[in-house]
């Protein structure tokens, strides 16, 4: 993982798609996945309005890279 990038996963409790995306990210990135910030959108009214049920969302440097499922090809562009 390029240390200069900010990686965030927008998530919600009890979200199986979120769990799957995080698992796949950890498998892809290995120990480098420790830098991923996971944000629970249920704790942020602005994020709830913006993303609603369209989660999980992977943001890299604030840019939406993928939603629902991990796009391995797009993620590799940031490595």
Secondary structure, DSSP 8 states (H G I E B T S, - for coil): --TTS-EEEEE-TT-HHHHHHHHHHHHHHGGGGGG-EEEEGGG-HHHHHHHTT---EEEETTEEEEESS--HHHHHTT-
